[in-house]
Amino acid sequence: MAKWESKGVFKGMKVLDFTIALAGVYTAWQFADLGAEVWKVERYNAGDQARTWDPFVNGMSTLYCAYNKNKQSIELDLSSQEGKEVIYRMVKEADVVLENFKSGSIDRLGLGYERLKEINPKIVFMSLSGFGASGPLMKYPCYDAIAAARGGFAASNGEPEGAPMKAGNANCDTLTGIYGFNAVLMALIEARRTGKGCRIDVGMSDVVMISCAETLMDYGTYGQAQSRFGNHDRFVAPYGIFEARDGWVSIIADSQERWQSLKEVLGLPDDPRFADNAGRIANRDALAEQIEAVTITMFRQEIEKKLLAAGVPASEVLPFIEAYTSDHANQTDAVSFAWQDKIGNIRFYNNPIRFNDEICPIHRGSPLLGQDTRNILSAVGYSECEIQKLIDDEVAGEHMF
């Protein structure tokens, strides 16, 4: 098996990744994309729970594939002392440890921060959980939709008279992963300066709450929390999604000048109800009806083109297939093909960060379970005989599913 090669701004960095599911996995993915060597530690003969989640292609979870490219997989029995000893060797080489087990689980395994910093004082150790390291909810499970519910995000989305609504994708997981990534970067800078690492705690529900910062400001200022406004904004109108002849368009007229331009483009009549933003907000439904009476007769692309030419922010609402095959996505290298074992050549999104106008390369798809066990064990000093014994004793594995 060819040795995995790291390229990128974090070349030479090693990340010991215990994370499962999505939020912490997303943090590790960012490091892998940017060149760090991410050692994904997976349960013996089980692996990341996301491997079991639908949908599947040739026995491989496509959700797992989406979040684990550029990583390496080592399969270990962490309940055994021999498995722990492998981790202790790996920690000597690592810069970062990421985990999102249930609160306290990593410490009970003997792999918590207090133990690992004895081996490597510079280690940056991040614990990412649903509800953080304290509070009455700390021991309960949390997923994206739970965090959206507990953090106020779901309650602020949806139609005014309808049900609260979660996002269509795992936005809470992704946002938490980005917060985790930034926190680790800051801690690495501090560790370089002082020679000492630290433990970081990130809770999904806290991240979701801070994403609703304007709602907190509303409550503190006006004494009431944000209501749901569907596809339109609370404080600016028109600002939202409107129906077109062949779909939907997003239109924003966030100034009086842009409102006048929008009126001219769409041929809207002068209406005293809509003379200023306060009036447009007070009569939001009537305004939307008047705009849609025109946009429903026009094609999405036509609306977008005319409004942009007039200086009014606008966009077609692109179905997913159109979004990732658009001219803009193609010209900015938003998507690349890479080989995924068990599936073949498939599309992955490239990391959106560019350094010197270059994309972060995709070295490989997401690893099979234990695909890199032998290489990683060898990298931390185990001989071929020792590696084979660990495998024979079912301490380490290479089940490759």
C-alpha positions as a printed NumPy array, in Angstrom:
array([[  0.   ,   0.   ,   0.   ],
       [  1.42 ,   3.396,  -0.992],
       [  2.315,   5.682,   1.891],
       [ -0.063,   8.589,   2.315],
       [  1.558,  11.923,   1.488],
       [  0.522,  15.216,   3.051],
       [  0.641,  18.507,   1.192],
       [ -0.642,  21.89 ,   2.281],
       [ -0.198,  24.635,   4.849],
       [ -0.39 ,  22.147,   7.752],
       [  2.082,  19.688,   6.263],
       [  3.907,  17.957,   9.108],
       [  1.076,  18.456,  11.615],
       [ -0.479,  15.319,  13.073],
       [ -4.035,  15.21 ,  14.376],
       [ -5.26 ,  12.32 ,  16.511],
       [ -8.965,  12.137,  15.718],
       [-11.378,  10.211,  17.965],
       [-14.46 ,  11.989,  16.61 ],
       [-17.575,  10.297,  15.246],
       [-20.696,  11.437,  13.388],
       [-20.381,  14.981,  12.074],
       [-19.444,  18.06 ,  14.127],
       [-16.036,  16.938,  15.391],
       [-15.502,  14.985,  12.188],
       [-15.949,  18.257,  10.302],
       [-13.196,  19.889,  12.394],
       [-10.827,  17.038,  11.577],
       [-11.786,  17.233,   7.907],
       [-10.635,  20.867,   7.763],
       [ -7.204,  19.906,   9.076],
       [ -6.984,  17.007,   6.611],
       [ -7.942,  19.247,   3.686],
       [ -5.244,  21.743,   4.624],
       [ -2.473,  19.166,   4.716],
       [ -2.38 ,  17.79 ,   8.257],
       [ -1.963,  14.059,   8.705],
       [ -5.246,  13.114,  10.381],
       [ -5.204,   9.74 ,  12.099],
       [ -8.856,   8.733,  12.485],
       [ -9.038,   6.31 ,  15.426],
       [-11.996,   3.943,  14.959],
       [-13.582,   1.25 ,  17.1  ],
       [-12.433,  -2.274,  16.412],
       [-14.735,  -4.005,  13.897],
       [-17.235,  -1.127,  14.077],
       [-15.694,   2.221,  13.236],
       [-17.348,   5.607,  13.092],
       [-21.103,   5.25 ,  13.604],
       [-21.634,   7.311,  10.447],
       [-20.436,   4.256,   8.489],
       [-23.809,   2.67 ,   9.309],
       [-25.98 ,   5.582,   8.153],
       [-27.992,   5.602,   4.923],
       [-27.704,   6.043,   2.033],
       [-25.262,   3.361,   0.856],
       [-23.479,   2.681,  -2.419],
       [-21.763,  -0.715,  -2.644],
       [-21.939,  -1.   ,   1.14 ],
       [-20.321,   2.393,   1.754],
       [-22.223,   5.17 ,   3.518],
       [-22.164,   8.234,   1.295],
       [-22.714,  10.458,   4.344],
       [-19.534,   9.021,   5.88 ],
       [-17.732,   9.609,   2.584],
       [-18.81 ,  13.251,   2.486],
       [-17.086,  14.164,   5.765],
       [-13.94 ,  12.047,   5.938],
       [-11.877,  12.592,   2.791],
       [ -8.108,  13.043,   3.071],
       [ -7.989,  11.182,   6.422],
       [ -6.326,   7.939,   7.458],
       [ -8.085,   5.212,   9.454],
       [ -6.566,   3.139,  12.244],
       [ -8.795,   0.526,  13.859],
       [ -8.153,  -0.138,  17.571],
       [ -9.685,  -1.788,  20.622],
       [ -9.362,   1.091,  23.076],
       [-10.691,  -0.999,  25.962],
       [ -7.492,  -3.058,  25.953],
       [ -4.287,  -1.878,  27.586],
       [ -2.394,  -2.663,  24.403],
       [ -4.77 ,  -0.378,  22.464],
       [ -4.171,   2.412,  24.96 ],
       [ -0.435,   1.956,  24.607],
       [ -0.786,   2.5  ,  20.857],
       [ -2.552,   5.802,  21.542],
       [  0.184,   6.844,  23.972],
       [  2.757,   6.341,  21.233],
       [  0.63 ,   8.243,  18.749],
       [  0.214,  11.156,  21.167],
       [  3.983,  11.565,  21.353],
       [  3.907,  12.388,  17.636],
       [  0.677,  14.393,  17.601],
       [ -0.017,  18.12 ,  17.776],
       [ -3.792,  17.908,  18.258],
       [ -6.286,  15.49 ,  19.802],
       [ -9.986,  15.762,  18.89 ],
       [-12.76 ,  13.848,  20.658],
       [-16.53 ,  14.004,  20.929],
       [-17.382,  11.046,  23.151],
       [-20.053,  11.32 ,  25.826],
       [-18.956,  13.597,  28.642],
       [-16.257,  11.929,  30.758],
       [-15.924,   8.824,  28.556],
       [-12.471,   9.682,  27.228],
       [-11.196,  10.216,  30.778],
       [-12.586,   6.88 ,  31.955],
       [-10.743,   5.212,  29.087],
       [ -7.492,   6.652,  30.403],
       [ -7.105,   8.796,  27.275],
       [ -8.235,  12.179,  28.603],
       [ -6.321,  15.422,  28.54 ],
       [ -4.781,  15.061,  32.014],
       [ -3.239,  11.726,  31.026],
       [ -2.16 ,  12.69 ,  27.535],
       [ -0.526,  15.977,  28.537],
       [  1.815,  13.944,  30.76 ],
       [  3.059,  12.302,  27.572],
       [  3.025,  15.44 ,  25.401],
       [  2.758,  18.775,  27.295],
       [  2.253,  20.692,  24.044],
       [ -0.794,  18.714,  23.004],
       [ -3.911,  20.733,  22.122],
       [ -6.905,  18.66 ,  23.185],
       [-10.42 ,  19.552,  22.054],
       [-13.559,  18.018,  23.518],
       [-16.577,  18.746,  21.358],
       [-19.961,  17.718,  22.7  ],
       [-23.628,  18.519,  22.411],
       [-23.991,  20.524,  25.596],
       [-20.446,  21.21 ,  26.775],
       [-18.569,  19.978,  29.841],
       [-20.986,  21.307,  32.456],
       [-24.676,  21.9  ,  33.063],
       [-27.679,  19.593,  33.527],
       [-27.694,  18.403,  29.898],
       [-24.003,  17.557,  29.622],
       [-24.485,  13.767,  29.626],
       [-27.272,  13.617,  27.063],
       [-26.824,  12.776,  23.358],
       [-27.039,  15.571,  20.829],
       [-27.334,  15.679,  17.06 ],
       [-27.782,  18.516,  14.597],
       [-31.577,  18.702,  14.939],
       [-31.363,  18.51 ,  18.75 ],
       [-28.89 ,  21.388,  18.85 ],
       [-31.142,  23.391,  16.504],
       [-34.069,  22.753,  18.834],
       [-32.261,  23.526,  22.093],
       [-30.329,  26.537,  20.793],
       [-33.289,  28.505,  19.424],
       [-32.373,  28.055,  15.766],
       [-35.332,  25.874,  14.789],
       [-37.822,  28.165,  16.548],
       [-36.654,  31.125,  14.468],
       [-37.137,  29.348,  11.123],
       [-40.337,  28.452,   9.291],
       [-43.57 ,  30.112,   8.291],
       [-45.185,  32.499,  10.806],
       [-48.135,  30.216,  11.498],
       [-46.278,  26.985,  10.803],
       [-44.021,  24.646,  12.702],
       [-40.431,  25.429,  13.706],
       [-38.02 ,  24.208,  11.039],
       [-34.528,  22.769,  11.076],
       [-32.115,  23.456,   8.24 ],
       [-32.086,  21.067,   5.285],
       [-28.414,  20.181,   5.801],
       [-26.379,  19.645,   8.968],
       [-25.706,  23.364,   9.465],
       [-25.428,  23.168,  13.261],
       [-22.861,  20.368,  12.998],
       [-20.923,  22.267,  10.352],
       [-20.916,  25.566,  12.248],
       [-19.783,  23.808,  15.42 ],
       [-17.015,  22.103,  13.474],
       [-15.802,  25.465,  12.19 ],
       [-15.799,  26.905,  15.725],
       [-13.807,  23.878,  16.83 ],
       [-11.319,  24.324,  14.01 ],
       [-10.779,  27.992,  14.888],
       [-10.397,  27.189,  18.584],
       [ -7.698,  24.61 ,  17.887],
       [ -5.819,  27.035,  15.639],
       [ -5.781,  29.65 ,  18.401],
       [ -4.584,  27.081,  20.938],
       [ -1.823,  25.922,  18.585],
       [ -0.548,  29.487,  18.323],
       [ -0.506,  29.753,  22.113],
       [  1.21 ,  26.363,  22.452],
       [  3.912,  27.461,  20.042],
       [  4.48 ,  30.596,  22.14 ],
       [  4.431,  28.969,  25.599],
       [  5.338,  25.343,  24.98 ],
       [  2.126,  24.262,  26.72 ],
       [ -1.069,  22.948,  25.227],
       [ -4.56 ,  23.191,  26.683],
       [ -7.961,  21.553,  26.776],
       [-10.719,  23.156,  24.712],
       [-14.41 ,  22.595,  25.353],
       [-16.954,  23.324,  22.596],
       [-20.682,  22.683,  23.004],
       [-22.98 ,  22.51 ,  19.97 ],
       [-25.892,  24.138,  21.762],
       [-23.693,  27.112,  22.734],
       [-22.559,  27.523,  19.136],
       [-26.138,  27.414,  17.881],
       [-27.185,  30.004,  20.443],
       [-24.447,  32.45 ,  19.413],
       [-25.559,  32.03 ,  15.8  ],
       [-28.852,  33.559,  16.973],
       [-27.117,  36.63 ,  18.44 ],
       [-29.461,  39.128,  16.783],
       [-32.429,  37.396,  18.401],
       [-30.885,  37.89 ,  21.833],
       [-30.37 ,  41.558,  20.978],
       [-34.026,  41.832,  19.946],
       [-35.116,  40.325,  23.242],
       [-32.839,  42.57 ,  25.294],
       [-33.948,  45.666,  23.396],
       [-37.622,  45.073,  22.693],
       [-38.543,  42.495,  25.31 ],
       [-39.65 ,  39.922,  22.76 ],
       [-37.907,  37.139,  20.9  ],
       [-37.735,  36.8  ,  17.149],
       [-40.859,  35.494,  15.457],
       [-40.782,  33.296,  12.381],
       [-41.029,  35.149,   9.084],
       [-40.714,  32.338,   6.566],
       [-38.763,  33.37 ,   3.486],
       [-38.718,  37.067,   4.346],
       [-36.752,  39.302,   6.702],
       [-37.933,  40.897,   9.929],
       [-36.489,  44.378,   9.483],
       [-35.951,  44.891,   5.736],
       [-38.458,  44.578,   2.891],
       [-38.32 ,  43.366,   0.267],
       [-35.704,  40.876,   1.442],
       [-36.536,  37.282,   0.668],
       [-37.577,  34.653,  -1.826],
       [-40.237,  35.254,  -4.465],
       [-41.895,  32.962,  -6.969],
       [-40.901,  33.146, -10.638],
       [-42.356,  31.528, -13.743],
       [-39.898,  28.627, -13.561],
       [-38.988,  28.498,  -9.876],
       [-37.877,  31.028,  -7.295],
       [-35.625,  34.077,  -6.957],
       [-33.988,  35.765,  -3.987],
       [-34.311,  39.568,  -4.021],
       [-32.915,  42.147,  -1.582],
       [-33.697,  45.85 ,  -1.721],
       [-32.062,  46.98 ,   1.504],
       [-31.993,  50.709,   0.754],
       [-34.406,  53.281,  -0.606],
       [-32.263,  53.608,  -3.727],
       [-32.446,  49.88 ,  -4.417],
       [-36.184,  49.876,  -3.765],
       [-36.612,  52.561,  -6.44 ],
       [-34.469,  50.537,  -8.846],
       [-36.52 ,  47.415,  -8.136],
       [-39.748,  49.296,  -8.791],
       [-38.426,  50.53 , -12.134],
       [-37.214,  47.092, -13.266],
       [-40.443,  45.318, -12.324],
       [-42.73 ,  48.216, -13.293],
       [-44.328,  48.382,  -9.849],
       [-46.833,  51.189,  -9.257],
       [-46.334,  53.91 ,  -6.677],
       [-48.082,  52.755,  -3.518],
       [-48.083,  54.926,  -0.378],
       [-48.034,  51.8  ,   1.796],
       [-44.552,  51.028,   0.494],
       [-43.087,  54.539,   0.558],
       [-40.412,  53.667,   3.103],
       [-38.974,  50.553,   4.745],
       [-41.217,  50.886,   7.814],
       [-44.275,  50.842,   5.588],
       [-42.976,  47.925,   3.567],
       [-42.371,  45.933,   6.762],
       [-45.837,  46.783,   8.11 ],
       [-47.367,  45.629,   4.816],
       [-44.949,  42.802,   4.047],
       [-47.559,  40.336,   2.763],
       [-49.161,  42.875,   0.437],
       [-45.711,  43.87 ,  -0.821],
       [-44.802,  40.257,  -1.567],
       [-48.062,  39.781,  -3.467],
       [-47.392,  42.864,  -5.577],
       [-43.844,  41.778,  -6.407],
       [-44.848,  38.195,  -7.173],
       [-47.652,  39.363,  -9.473],
       [-44.79 ,  40.46 , -11.739],
       [-42.057,  37.9  , -11.007],
       [-44.449,  34.985, -11.609],
       [-44.605,  36.084, -15.246],
       [-40.8  ,  36.161, -15.656],
       [-38.115,  33.503, -15.775],
       [-35.608,  33.251, -12.907],
       [-32.622,  34.101, -15.06 ],
       [-34.349,  37.094, -16.581],
       [-35.204,  38.516, -13.156],
       [-31.679,  37.994, -11.858],
       [-30.059,  39.561, -14.915],
       [-32.256,  42.662, -14.947],
       [-32.029,  43.313, -11.223],
       [-28.262,  42.841, -11.052],
       [-27.854,  45.243, -13.964],
       [-29.847,  47.783, -11.94 ],
       [-27.7  ,  47.276,  -8.832],
       [-30.264,  45.234,  -6.896],
       [-28.892,  42.058,  -5.234],
       [-30.699,  39.081,  -6.723],
       [-30.158,  35.424,  -7.508],
       [-32.001,  32.513,  -8.954],
       [-32.747,  29.923,  -6.274],
       [-30.772,  27.109,  -7.834],
       [-31.772,  23.488,  -7.347],
       [-28.784,  21.574,  -6.004],
       [-27.819,  20.034,  -9.329],
       [-27.752,  23.489, -10.931],
       [-25.776,  25.008,  -8.054],
       [-22.849,  22.642,  -8.192],
       [-22.762,  22.478, -12.012],
       [-23.1  ,  26.231, -12.516],
       [-20.567,  28.233, -14.51 ],
       [-19.477,  30.003, -11.333],
       [-18.906,  26.74 ,  -9.438],
       [-16.956,  25.32 , -12.37 ],
       [-14.788,  28.389, -12.817],
       [-13.973,  28.607,  -9.098],
       [-13.136,  24.884,  -8.828],
       [-15.817,  24.282,  -6.217],
       [-15.938,  20.56 ,  -7.025],
       [-13.32 ,  17.933,  -7.864],
       [-13.411,  14.258,  -8.718],
       [-11.482,  11.879,  -6.453],
       [-11.257,   8.132,  -6.124],
       [-13.4  ,   6.599,  -3.394],
       [-12.739,   2.955,  -2.599],
       [-15.842,   0.755,  -3.037],
       [-17.603,   3.425,  -5.1  ],
       [-15.175,   4.72 ,  -7.734],
       [-14.5  ,   8.214,  -9.035],
       [-16.936,  10.581,  -7.286],
       [-17.44 ,  14.297,  -6.768],
       [-16.253,  16.022,  -3.612],
       [-16.516,  19.676,  -2.713],
       [-13.126,  21.338,  -2.524],
       [-12.274,  23.263,   0.598],
       [-13.39 ,  26.875,  -0.063],
       [-10.14 ,  28.306,   1.366],
       [ -7.578,  29.262,  -1.259],
       [ -3.877,  29.93 ,  -0.629],
       [ -2.142,  31.879,  -3.403],
       [ -5.156,  31.103,  -5.596],
       [ -4.57 ,  27.355,  -5.298],
       [ -7.183,  24.876,  -4.123],
       [ -6.439,  22.481,  -1.272],
       [ -5.816,  19.152,  -3.039],
       [ -7.926,  16.061,  -2.46 ],
       [ -5.391,  13.276,  -1.927],
       [ -7.923,  10.518,  -1.475],
       [-11.521,   9.756,  -0.644],
       [-12.664,   8.66 ,   2.806],
       [-10.724,   5.696,   4.22 ],
       [-12.086,   2.203,   4.707],
       [-12.075,   0.944,   8.283],
       [ -8.49 ,   0.202,   9.31 ],
       [ -7.174,   0.979,   5.843],
       [ -4.096,   2.725,   7.275],
       [ -3.617,   0.703,  10.463],
       [ -0.315,  -0.828,   9.402],
       [  1.136,   2.432,   8.055],
       [  0.231,   4.406,  11.177],
       [  1.569,   1.738,  13.536],
       [  4.777,   1.663,  11.557],
       [  5.01 ,   5.467,  11.673],
       [  4.932,   5.452,  15.491],
       [  7.644,   2.83 ,  15.791],
       [  6.037,  -0.611,  15.735],
       [  7.929,  -3.336,  13.878],
       [  6.247,  -5.596,  11.337],
       [  6.22 ,  -8.438,  13.866],
       [  4.673,  -6.217,  16.541],
       [  2.055,  -4.94 ,  14.105],
       [  1.078,  -8.453,  13.091],
       [  0.766,  -9.498,  16.743],
       [ -1.524,  -6.526,  17.483],
       [ -3.677,  -7.588,  14.545],
       [ -3.632, -11.275,  15.487],
       [ -4.584, -10.363,  19.077],
       [ -7.495,  -8.218,  17.78 ],
       [ -6.066,  -5.076,  19.369],
       [ -5.668,  -3.475,  15.949],
       [ -7.667,  -4.24 ,  12.837],
       [ -7.9  ,  -3.758,   9.113],
       [-11.435,  -4.895,   8.332],
       [-11.585,  -2.572,   5.32 ],
       [-15.333,  -1.934,   5.153]])
